[in-house]
């Protein structure tokens, strides 16, 4: 997965958090779990140098993801994201709202 695609997915999800939906606010702990899960999903199925680069990019975005999540996310979006088994499933939790 290319760095630009990683950034697009993260930006899409962060933007969907800004749009918001019903469902209450996630805790900071929920948001940290989300950021860790996001990083794991980004590198799922990758090997070698590409996996390491993707992991570095995803890990570097954790702080921003947590901040956006805490400030603008909903509990329902984060619960959905934590259940996602792939980036495609994660995008369905909110990333498609900005299209």
N, C-alpha and C positions, 0 to 999 in steps of 0.2 A: 504494500500500500504506500502510495507516495505521500510525502509530507503535506502537500497542498490538500490532499483528500482528507487527511487526519484533521487538519485545521478547519476544513469546511464542515465536517461532521460535528466537531466540537462547537464551532460557531453557530451552527444550525441548532444544536441542542441548547446552547446558552441563550440564543434568541428566543427559542420557544419558552424557556423559563421566564424571560422578560415579558412575554405575551401573557403568560399565566392562565390558570384555569381554577376551577373549584377544587377543594380538597384539603384545605388547611396548609400549614407551613411544616416543612421537614425540619428535623433537628439538625444541629451542626454535625452530630455523629452520623446521621443518615447521609448528609452531604459528603462527608469524608469517605464513607463506604461507597457512595456513588462514584466519586473521583477515582478511587482504587479500582472499582469494577470497570469503569470506563477504560482505564489504562490496560487492564487485563484483556478486555475485549479487543482493544486496538491491536494487540500483539498475537491474538489467538490465531494459530495456524501458520505463523511466520517463523522462519528460521534464519540463522546467520546474520549478516550485517544489516539487512533490512529490518529484522525484528528488533535489533538493538537501537537503530535510529528511530524507529516508530515508538519504542518504549521511552526513549529519552524525550521525544516530543510530547508524548502523552503525559509522562510524569511532570514535565515542565508546565503543563497546563493545569495541574491539579489545584493549585492555589486559586486560580481564576474560576475554575469550575465550582469549587466549594463556595467562594464568595457569591457568585451568581445564584447558586442553588439556595444558599441561606437567605439572600436578599429577595429573590424573585421566584424561586421554585415553589412547587406545590407538593404536598405529601403524595398525592396520587401519581404525579409524574415520576417522582423519585422511586416510589414503590414499583412502578412499572419498569423503570430503568434497571433497578436492582434484580429484577426477574429475567431480564433480557439475556439470552444465550448467545447473541450475535450483535454486531453493529447494526444490521438491518432491523432486528427487533428493537434495538434501542432507539433508532430513528423514529419508529412508529409511536414511541412514548411521547413525542412532542416535536421532534425535528421537522416533521412534515408540515407543521402549522405555518411556517413562514413562506411556503411556496405559493 
